[in-house]
Amino acid sequence: MGNFFIPESAMVIVAHPDDIEFSCTGTVARWVKAGTRICYVLCTSGEVGIAAPGMTKARAAEIREAEQLEAARLTGVKDVVFLRYPDGMLEATMELRRRIVREIRRFRPEVVVAGDPTVVWAGEDYINHPDHRAAATAALDAIFPAAGQPNLFEEFEAEGFRAHKPRKVYVTVWEGSADLYVNIDETIDTKITALRAHVSQMKDWDPSDMVKLWASASAKGKEMQYAETFRVVTLVSDEDWEKTKGVVKY
């Protein structure tokens, strides 16, 4: 399977239920199999995503959170956090950044996975959702420098959550801008199964063919059948990480 980086812990930060399954569950499943601790952070509960007569946003949120928890269970992920900001109206506010910083300091991930806030035009038939862009911006701003800055959000120290600087950031990317191709040949079935857990979104549609088409396109020219793609930013060198494990000295 090649040289595959296995962190001790990883956090994935997204806007909605099913965003993780579409973007990076194949990679997460490989990490889980290798023993990595995983945490999902969802900024909204996707309550706008069920358009049905008589459906309330409160009930839709319950359904979509339950679907996300089941998708996480199928992938082997137990730590799932819902921040419950309004779906469809997410903004990269200082309060959202603060909430994400708290989760980073609580979980202390070695790797954080987040979206690319610069992507607006996503192919010829899709505009990247504004919630995706807002979640990505808030996540990256929380990762650096806020989470690792002891003089920001000092109140979290009272909870025992000290400043933490993640080792690496994996930015999920679209075609043409990746520098890491993760082989998901052995976990694509897990990715598809987890995506099917979002019954309210899949309805009668089976995502298998589309997921395989996208993953095979991502793997084109590589020594793999299916891939997920990332741009990787290393915030802490290997040498320094072994010394600090993300702990920021005062």
Long-range contacts (C-beta under 8 A, 24 or more apart in sequence): 1-183, 1-185, 1-186, 2-183, 2-223, 2-224, 4-30, 4-182, 4-183, 5-111, 5-168, 6-31, 6-34, 6-35, 6-36, 7-31, 7-36, 7-109, 7-110, 7-111, 7-167, 7-168, 8-36, 8-37, 8-110, 9-36, 9-37, 9-38, 9-39, 9-107, 9-108, 9-109, 9-110, 9-111, 10-36, 10-37, 10-38, 10-39, 10-109, 10-110, 10-111, 10-112, 10-113, 11-38, 11-39, 11-40, 11-41, 11-103, 11-104, 11-107, 11-109, 11-111, 11-112, 11-113, 11-166, 12-38, 12-39, 12-40, 12-41, 12-112, 12-113, 12-114, 13-41, 13-43, 13-100, 13-103, 13-112, 13-113, 13-114, 13-135, 13-139, 13-142, 14-40, 14-41, 14-42, 14-43, 14-114, 14-115, 14-132, 14-135, 15-42, 15-43, 15-44, 15-90, 15-115, 15-129, 15-131, 15-132, 15-134, 15-135, 16-42, 16-43, 16-44, 16-45, 16-46, 16-49, 16-64, 16-87, 16-129, 16-131, 17-42, 17-45, 17-46, 17-49, 17-64, 17-65, 17-67, 17-68, 17-71, 17-198, 17-201, 18-46, 18-67, 18-68, 18-71, 18-195, 18-198, 18-201, 19-115, 19-132, 20-71, 21-71, 21-191, 21-194, 21-195, 21-197, 21-198, 22-195, 23-115, 23-172, 23-228, 24-113, 24-170, 24-172, 24-228, 24-230, 25-71, 25-75, 25-187, 25-190, 25-191, 25-194, 25-195, 26-182, 26-184, 26-187, 26-188, 26-190, 26-191, 26-215, 26-226, 26-228, 27-113, 27-170, 27-182, 27-184, 27-187, 27-228, 27-230, 28-75, 28-77, 28-113, 29-75, 29-76, 29-184, 29-187, 29-190, 29-191, 29-194, 30-182, 30-184, 30-186, 30-187, 32-75, 32-76, 32-77, 33-76, 33-187, 37-79, 37-107, 38-75, 38-76, 38-77, 38-78, 38-79, 39-77, 39-79, 39-80, 39-81, 39-103, 39-107, 39-109, 40-68, 40-72, 40-77, 40-79, 40-80, 40-81, 41-81, 41-83, 41-100, 41-103, 42-68, 42-80, 42-81, 42-82, 42-83, 43-83, 43-85, 43-90, 43-96, 43-100, 43-131, 43-134, 43-135, 43-138, 44-83, 44-84, 44-85, 44-86, 44-87, 44-88, 44-90, 44-131, 45-82, 45-84, 45-87, 46-87, 47-87, 48-87, 48-88, 49-87, 49-200, 49-201, 50-200, 57-87, 60-200, 61-87, 63-200, 64-198, 64-200, 67-197, 67-198, 67-199, 67-200, 67-201, 68-197, 68-198, 70-197, 71-194, 71-195, 71-197, 71-198, 72-194, 74-190, 74-193, 74-194, 74-197, 75-190, 75-194, 79-107, 87-131, 88-131, 89-131, 90-130, 90-131, 90-134, 90-135, 91-134, 92-117, 92-134, 92-135, 92-137, 92-138, 92-141, 93-138, 96-134, 96-138, 97-138, 97-141, 97-142, 97-146, 98-142, 98-153, 100-138, 100-139, 100-142, 100-147, 101-142, 101-146, 101-147, 101-152, 101-153, 101-156, 102-153, 102-156, 102-159, 102-161, 104-142, 104-143, 104-147, 104-164, 104-166, 105-147, 105-156, 105-161, 105-162, 105-163, 105-164, 106-159, 106-161, 108-164, 108-245, 108-246, 109-166, 110-166, 110-167, 110-168, 110-241, 110-245, 110-246, 111-166, 111-167, 111-168, 111-169, 111-170, 112-139, 112-143, 112-166, 112-168, 112-169, 112-170, 113-169, 113-170, 113-171, 113-172, 113-230, 114-139, 114-140, 114-143, 114-169, 114-170, 114-171, 114-172, 115-139, 115-171, 115-172, 116-171, 116-172, 116-173, 116-174, 116-177, 116-231, 119-173, 119-174, 122-174, 123-174, 136-171, 140-169, 140-171, 143-169, 143-235, 144-169, 144-235, 148-235, 148-246, 148-248, 149-248, 150-248, 150-250, 162-247, 162-248, 163-247, 163-248, 164-246, 164-247, 164-248, 165-235, 165-236, 165-244, 165-246, 165-248, 166-235, 166-236, 166-246, 167-234, 167-235, 167-236, 167-241, 167-246, 168-232, 168-233, 168-234, 168-235, 168-236, 169-232, 169-233, 169-235, 170-230, 170-231, 170-232, 171-230, 171-231, 171-232, 171-233, 172-228, 172-229, 172-230, 173-229, 173-230, 173-231, 174-229, 175-217, 175-218, 175-229, 177-231, 178-218, 178-229, 178-230, 178-231, 179-230, 179-231, 179-232, 180-229, 180-230, 180-231, 180-232, 181-218, 181-219, 181-222, 181-224, 181-227, 181-228, 181-229, 182-227, 182-228, 182-229, 182-230, 183-219, 183-222, 183-224, 183-226, 183-227, 184-215, 184-224, 184-226, 184-227, 184-228, 185-224, 185-225, 185-226, 188-212, 188-215, 188-226, 191-215
